[in-house]
Structures are given as structure tokens and as C-alpha cells.
């Protein structure tokens, strides 16, 4: 007698799908914000590399200058007695000439200070060369990290979309619109000065798409939206939620004011702009885009006041 077959598994209910989708979208955003962090670090590394390469060039020029001084000194000291083996090296290989200089009988006419200068410049050049190569290796490694984080974000988002595609349109809309609040008029929010300008910009983007790594004009990720909003107020913020948390004055939850940046999760991977009355505006996720939500929609991690 054959074993009974198992009944087909029931399709997961909407709550289960919602939980899975929200988890995948959060994991995708974590990877995206790590990508943003790595991109900022890469920018700094490239600046360091440019500086080191310029230093290396200057040090190479200084080394060439000292090398020429030593050669001139050898030529001058040998003018009356012939060049001998030093002359052969000078005409064939200036580096070899200097490497072998200490063994030549012509060295007695050269000032010790010139040779000391050469040794110092050669050592300094070697240090610059090593530093430059190390920084190049750092840049290569970080570029690999960028690709890895981008691939991770794309994979999580693809899984979330696959789950959503199995739902009816109304069910998908229910999941993606969850937590959305009424969009207040910018003029109704008790903010002034720079905070007012930042809020007005952010609210004007409600309904725009969420795209990882984007900072406008028609799509944003969470830190891209807050960065561009505060840029309208003349405040420069990095494109990273983690870095933005260190770009202002920390404020307690009880002292939140409209315009403050509110951060979520541990480690920090999401940011929105406080509107007052317990609401924020933020680029939520690829399904919901830019929207207004409760300040309690996600695990609260802290807040800062930019500027």
C-alpha cells in the first residue's frame, strides 16, 4: 500500500506575506545604506589617493633634483682626472650610478651632505610609493564591497516583488500603503527658517518613487530625500542615514521639533523628517515611495537637529 500524499500547502495569508515583504524591504534598505556608506568612504579614499599621488610626484621630482646634484658633483670632481667607471655609469644608467656610487674611487670628491640628501629623498619617495599602493588596494577592495551591497539590495528587492506578485492588486495595495498618513499642507506645520524650507521640499516629493541610491529629482532613497530637503535650506548632509546621525545636534524624543531628522533601527539604516504631531515624511521603500507616516512606524533610534 502506497503512502498517502501530503495535501498541497496552503497559500500564506496576507499577514504572513506582509511580514516577509517588510523584512525583505528592510534588508534591502540596510544593504542600500551600507552601499551609501561605502560610496562616501570611496570618495574619501579617492581624495586621499589623489593627494598621495601628487605627493609621490613631488617627491619623485625632489629625488631627481638631488640625483642631478650628485651627478654634477661627480662630474666636477672628476673633470681633471677623467671619469673612469663613474663616467660609464653616468652615461648608461643614472640609477645604477647612484646605487654603485659608494664603491667608486671618485666618491672622495663628493660632499657627504649631497649623498645624505639623496638617501633621505630616496627613503621619502619609497614611503610615498608604498602609501599610494596601499590606498589603491583600499579603493579596489571598497569597490568590491560596493558591488556586493548593490547585489544584495537587488536580490532582496526581487524576492519582495516576487511575493507581492502572487497577491491580488487590492492585497498588494493594502501592504504597500500600510501606515500611510494624511499629507499636511506645508504651511500648516509650525516651522520657520531652514526647517520650513526642508519640510516644504520633502512634502512636495510625496508620491515620488523610492530608488536605492537616488537623490532626486523624481526618485529618492531615505537619506537621499533628507539630504536634498535640507540642501534647500543651505545645509549640506552626507548621503547616508548613519552619517547623517552624526551631522547635527542630538535631540531627545520629547524635544522633537519639525524639521528634525529621525532615525530608525539598530544599526541605523533609515531616516525621515519630523513634521510634528507624531508624524514624519520619508522615502519609505520601493513599494510605498515617499509618504507621510507615524513616527512610531519603525523602531526609533534617535534624532538630530541639522544646521
N, C-alpha and C positions, 0 to 999 in steps of 0.2 A: 504494500500500500504506500503510495507516494505521500510525502509530507505536504501538509496544507500550505498553500501560498499565503504570504502576508498581504493584507489589504494595502492598496496604494496609500501612501502618506497623504494626509490632508494638506491642502494649501495653507501656509501660515496666515494667521489673521492679521488685520491691518495694524494692530498694536505691535505685533512682533516685527512686521516689516518696517514700521516706523522706527522702532528701536535700532534695527540693523542699519537702516539708511542713515539715521542720525549719527550712529557710531562710525560708519564709513566716511561720512562727510567730515566729521570731526578729525578722523585720522588723516584724511586728505588735506585738511587745512593745516594740521600740525606739520605735515611734510612740506606744504607750500610755504609756511612761515619759516621753517628751517632753511628752505631754499632762499627766502628773502634774506635771512641772517647770513647765509654763505655768500650771497651776492654782494652784501655790504662788505664782508670780510675780503672778498676777492678784489673789490675796488681799492681797499686799503693796501692789500698786498701788491697790486699793480703799481700803486703810487710809490710804495717802498722800493719796488723793483726799478722803476724809472730813476729814482733818486740814487740807488746803488749803482746802476749802470752809468749814470752821469759821474758819480764819484770814481768809478773804475776808469772811465775815460780820462778824467783829470789826473788820476794817479798814474795812468799809463803815460800821459804827456810829461808829467814831472819826472818819471823814470827815464824817459827818452832824453830829457834835458840833462839829467845827471850823467847818463851814459855818454852823451856827446861831450860833456865837460871832461870826463875821464879820458876819452879818446884824444881830445885836444891836448890834454896834459901829457899823454904818452908821446904824441907826435912832437910836441915842443921839446920834451926831454931827449928825444932820440934824433933830433934834427941834425946834430953834428956828428953822430956816430952810426947812422944807418938804422933802419927799422928792424932788420933781422926777423925772427919768428913772430914778434908782435905785429910787424907790418903785414905779414901774410895773413894773420888772423883778422886784422882790421879790414883788409880788402876783401875777405871772403865771408866772414861771419861775425858780426859785431857782438852777438850774444855769446858765441864761443870765445871771442876775445876776452870778454869780461869774466867768463867762467874760469878761464885759464890764467888770468892776469897775475894772480898771486904767485905763480910758479915761474914767471918770466924775470930775467935779469934786469929788464928795463924798468921794473917797478920801483927801483930805488930812487928814481927821479920824480915820482908822483907824490903829491901831498896826501898824507894819510887821511885828511878830512874829506877829500873827494871820494875815496873808497868807502869811507864810513857813510857818507851821504848816499852813495849808491846802494849799500847794503840796507840802509833804512828804508829807502824808497822801494826797493825790491820786496822787502818784507811787507810794507804797507800795501803794495799792489796785490800781493798774494792773498792778504786778508780780504781786500775788497772783492777779489775774484771769487774766493770761497763764499763770502756772504751773498754775492749775486747768484751763484749757482744754487745755494740753499733756498733763496727766495724763489727762484724759478721752479724748483721742486715743489715748494709750498703751493705755488699757483697751479701746477699740474694736478696735485692732489686735491685741491679745493674744487677744481673744475670737474673732477670725477665725482665728488660729493654732490655738486650741483645736478649733474645728470641723474644720480641715484635718487635724490629727493624729488626731482621732477617726475621720474618714472614711478615712484611710489605714489605721489599725489594722483597721477593719471590713472593708475591701476585701481586705487580706492574709489575714485570718482566713477570709473567704468562699472565697478561692481554695484555701486549705489544706483546707477542708471539702469542696470540690468534688473535689479529688484523692482524698481519703480515701473519698469516697462510691463511687468506682469500684472499690474493693478489697473483697475478701471480709471478713467480720467478723473472722476469725482474723488476717488480714493487718493490718487496722486495729489490732487489739489489740496485735499484735507491735510495730508502730511506736510506738504511744502509751505502751506500758509499758516501752519500751526504757530501760535504765539504772535502773529502779526497784529499790530495795534493801529488805531486811527492816526493818520498823519496830521499833526497840528500845523497851523499856519505859523511860519517863521516869526511873524510879527507878534504872535500871542505868547511867545516864550520870553520870560523876564531875563534877557541877556543884553549886554551892551558891549560896545567896543569890539575887540578882536573876537571874543567868544560869539558875538552876534553874527559876525561875518562867517565864521566857521560853521555855525549851525545852519545859516541860510543856504550855504553851498551844499552841505550834506543832505538837507531835506529836499533840495532841488533834484537830487540824484535818486530819490526813492523810486523804485521800479526799474532802475538800471540793472544790468546783468552783473553777476559775480563771475569773475575770471581770475584764476590764480596768477599772481604776479602783475595784475593790471592796476593802473592808477589813472584811469580816465582816458578820453573824455566820456565814453559811454559804457564803460565796464570798470569794475574795481574788485580788489580783494579787500579784506577788512582794514589792513594797515595802509593800503593804497588810498582808500577813501578818507581816513582820518588825516593822512599826510597832505592830501590835496585840499581838504577842507580848511585845515589850519594854515596852509600856504596862502589862502585868500586873505588871511589876517596878517600876513608877513612873518609867520613863524615857520621855521624850517624843521621838519621832523624826518627821521630816517624811515625807510620803507620796511618796517619790521615791528611787529607788536611788542616783542621782547625789548628791542632797542628803544621804542617809544616810551616804555615804562620808566626808563632812566632819563627821559628828556623833559622833565617838568618837576614841579613841586608836589610831593606826595600829599594827598588829602584823605581824611578819613571818610568812611561811607556816610556818616552823619553830617558831614560838611560839604557834600557834593553840591556843585553849582552847575547850571547849564554851560556847556562847552567843555567840561572836564572829560578827560579820556578815562574810560572804564575798561578794565582788563579782566580776562576770564581764563580759567583752567590753571593747572599747575603741572608742568611749567607753562608759563603764559603763551597762548597761541591764538588769542582773539582779542579784538579791541573795538569799542564803539564810542560814540559821543553822547554824553548825558544831556537830556533835554529838560529835566525837571519832572516832577510828578511821577517819579519812579519809572521813567521811560528813557530808552536810548534809540539812536539811529545808527545803523551799522550795515555793512555788507555781510549778510548772514552766511550764505552758502550758494553753490551753483544752482540749486533749485529755487531758492527764495529770492535771491538777488539782494538789492539794497532795500531795507524795510525798517519800520519802527517796531520796537519790541519792549517788553518789560525788562527792567534792569536785572531781574531775577531769572531770566530765561536760561542762563547758563551759570556754572559755578563761578562765583565772584572771587577775584584775586587781588583787587586793589584799584587805585585811581591816582591820576596825577593831573595837575593844572598846567597846561603848556604856557610857554612865554615867561 
